[in-house]
Amino acid sequence: MRRASLALIASLLGAVPAVAQQKGVAFVIARELSMGMCIADTPADGFACAVEQCMADGKVDRDSCEPHAWCSPAGWSVDLFIQSKAGPHFHEYLCGWPSREAALSAARLKCETSSDVFAGCFPVMVYDPTGIGHKMP
């Protein structure tokens, strides 16, 4: 019986793929104009890719796309729309969360604890660990 159990465990372990290197996520921002997001193996690769996305619509140049956040592992990320009481709006990205719920909880906390300086603050997009964006309702 023990030998059969060990054989079963060994066969199950053999069926599990080797753990791949965990990828990270990079976010860049051109304030009030554009943004870029990429999943990559390294911060350098992630930011380079995100800058290309940021410039893709032709509104901004390379120098306008500034690194904002790198998280590894990528985890779940949330894009917060923030309206300053002083006037301008901007986006902030919270990344590396273990679940969608954790990312949205972090966003709620950020917005609630900053209500004295923000006229408005709410999540507009949630990104899964593969980089797919999900618009908020």
Residue pairs with C-beta under 8 A, 6 or more apart in sequence:
21 41
22 72
22 73
22 74
23 39
23 40
23 41
23 72
23 73
23 74
24 39
24 40
24 41
24 42
24 43
24 46
24 70
24 71
24 72
24 73
24 74
25 37
25 38
25 39
25 40
25 46
25 69
25 70
25 71
25 72
25 74
25 75
25 77
25 95
25 96
25 127
25 131
26 36
26 37
26 38
26 40
26 43
26 46
26 47
26 49
26 50
26 67
26 69
26 70
27 35
27 36
27 37
27 50
27 67
27 68
27 69
27 70
27 77
27 93
27 95
28 35
28 36
28 37
28 47
28 50
28 51
28 53
28 54
28 65
28 66
28 67
28 68
29 35
29 54
29 65
29 66
29 68
29 90
29 91
29 93
30 54
30 59
30 60
30 64
30 65
30 66
31 66
31 88
31 90
32 88
32 89
32 90
33 59
33 60
33 64
34 54
34 55
34 57
34 59
34 60
34 64
34 65
35 53
35 54
35 79
35 91
36 49
36 50
36 51
36 52
36 53
36 54
36 55
36 56
36 65
37 50
37 53
37 77
37 93
37 127
37 131
37 133
38 45
38 46
38 47
38 49
38 50
38 53
38 131
39 46
39 74
39 130
39 131
40 46
40 49
43 70
43 72
46 70
47 67
47 70
50 65
50 67
51 62
51 65
54 60
54 64
54 65
55 61
55 62
55 65
68 92
68 93
69 93
69 94
69 95
70 95
71 77
71 95
71 96
72 96
73 96
73 129
74 95
74 96
74 129
74 130
74 131
75 95
75 96
75 97
75 98
75 103
75 129
76 95
76 96
76 97
76 98
76 99
76 100
76 102
76 103
76 126
76 127
76 128
76 129
77 93
77 94
77 95
77 96
77 97
77 103
77 126
77 127
78 93
78 94
78 95
78 97
78 103
78 104
78 106
78 107
78 123
78 125
78 126
78 127
79 91
79 92
79 93
79 123
79 124
79 125
79 126
79 127
79 133
80 91
80 92
80 93
80 94
80 107
80 110
80 111
80 121
80 122
80 123
80 124
81 89
81 91
81 120
81 121
81 122
81 123
81 124
82 89
82 90
82 91
82 92
82 111
82 114
82 118
82 120
82 121
83 89
83 118
83 119
83 120
83 121
84 90
84 117
84 118
84 119
85 117
85 118
85 119
89 120
91 124
92 110
94 103
94 106
94 107
94 110
95 103
95 127
97 103
97 106
100 126
100 128
103 126
104 123
104 126
107 122
107 123
110 121
111 118
111 121
111 122
114 121
115 121
122 136
123 136
124 135
124 136
125 133
125 134
125 135
125 136
126 133
126 134
126 136
127 133
127 134
128 134
